[in-house]
């Protein structure tokens, strides 16, 4: 009785395919790590929205001054200075920092001076 021959992979072929799969997986992990590291975090988006809201509120206020205040885990630094020589315009600079002191967002705006 003659038995038909069964085709199978050799151990070398299996090792080579495993090495190729590990290399592709390693490259994919590096790409994933870079994408998650470079993307905007939820805290950065929230800080930007908070700064824009603060700028809108400052536009409506009659008296705007430099100050530092905290919102949740963010420290907001607001600096107000005269933009032009006659003082009719004010420049507002806002910067948001996290608990580690890392800058999360910043915003700048020029508004009319209503204190005159």
C-alpha positions as CSV (number, residue, x, y, z in Angstrom):
1,X,0.0,0.0,0.0
2,X,1.3,3.4,-1.1
3,X,0.7,6.4,1.2
4,X,0.3,9.8,-0.4
5,X,2.8,12.4,0.7
6,X,1.4,15.2,2.9
7,X,2.8,18.7,2.3
8,X,3.9,20.5,5.4
9,X,6.0,23.5,6.4
10,X,9.5,23.1,7.7
11,X,10.6,24.5,11.0
12,X,12.7,27.1,9.2
13,X,9.7,28.4,7.2
14,X,7.7,28.7,10.5
15,X,10.5,30.6,12.2
16,X,10.9,33.0,9.3
17,X,7.2,33.7,9.2
18,X,7.2,34.3,13.0
19,X,10.1,36.8,12.7
20,X,8.3,38.7,9.9
21,X,5.1,38.9,12.0
22,X,7.1,40.1,15.1
23,X,8.8,42.8,13.0
24,X,5.5,44.0,11.5
25,X,4.0,44.0,15.0
26,X,7.0,46.0,16.4
27,X,6.7,48.6,13.7
28,X,2.9,48.9,14.4
29,X,3.5,49.4,18.1
30,X,6.1,52.2,17.4
31,X,3.6,54.0,15.1
32,X,0.8,53.6,17.7
33,X,3.0,55.0,20.5
34,X,4.0,58.0,18.3
35,X,0.4,58.7,17.3
36,X,-0.9,58.6,20.9
37,X,2.0,60.7,22.2
38,X,1.6,63.5,19.5
39,X,-2.2,63.7,19.6
40,X,-4.1,66.3,21.5
41,X,-5.1,65.1,24.9
42,X,-8.5,65.7,26.4
43,X,-6.9,68.1,28.9
44,X,-5.4,70.2,26.2
45,X,-8.7,70.4,24.4
46,X,-10.5,71.3,27.6
47,X,-7.8,74.0,28.4
48,X,-8.2,75.6,25.0
49,X,-12.0,75.7,25.4
50,X,-11.6,77.2,28.9
51,X,-9.3,79.9,27.6
52,X,-11.6,80.8,24.8
53,X,-14.5,81.1,27.3
54,X,-12.4,83.3,29.5
55,X,-11.6,85.6,26.6
56,X,-15.3,85.9,25.7
57,X,-16.1,86.8,29.3
58,X,-13.3,89.3,29.4
59,X,-14.6,91.0,26.3
60,X,-18.0,91.6,28.0
61,X,-16.5,92.8,31.3
62,X,-15.8,96.5,31.8
63,X,-12.8,96.0,34.1
64,X,-10.2,93.5,33.0
65,X,-7.0,92.9,35.0
66,X,-4.1,90.5,35.2
67,X,-4.7,87.6,37.5
68,X,-3.9,83.9,38.2
69,X,-6.8,81.5,39.0
70,X,-7.4,77.8,39.1
71,X,-10.1,75.8,37.4
72,X,-10.2,72.1,38.3
73,X,-6.6,71.0,37.9
74,X,-5.6,73.8,35.5
75,X,-3.8,77.0,36.6
76,X,-4.7,79.9,34.3
77,X,-2.4,83.0,34.1
78,X,-4.0,86.1,32.6
79,X,-1.9,89.0,31.7
80,X,-3.5,92.3,30.5
81,X,-1.4,95.1,29.0
82,X,-1.9,98.1,26.9
83,X,-1.6,97.3,23.2
84,X,-1.1,100.8,21.8
85,X,0.3,104.1,22.9
86,X,-2.9,105.9,23.7
87,X,-4.4,102.9,25.7
88,X,-7.5,102.4,23.7
89,X,-6.7,98.8,23.1
90,X,-5.8,96.0,25.6
91,X,-3.9,92.8,24.8
92,X,-5.0,89.8,26.9
93,X,-2.6,86.8,27.1
94,X,-3.9,83.6,28.7
95,X,-1.8,80.5,29.4
96,X,-3.1,77.3,31.0
97,X,-0.8,75.0,33.0
98,X,-1.4,71.5,34.3
99,X,-0.5,70.4,37.9
100,X,3.1,69.6,36.7
101,X,3.5,73.2,35.3
102,X,3.4,72.0,31.7
103,X,1.8,74.4,29.3
104,X,-1.5,73.0,28.0
105,X,-2.8,75.8,25.9
106,X,-2.5,79.5,25.3
107,X,-4.7,82.2,23.8
108,X,-4.2,85.9,22.8
109,X,-6.7,88.6,22.0
110,X,-6.9,92.4,21.5
111,X,-10.0,94.1,22.9
112,X,-11.1,97.7,23.2
113,X,-10.3,99.3,26.6
114,X,-13.6,100.1,28.2
115,X,-12.1,101.7,31.3
116,X,-11.7,105.1,29.6
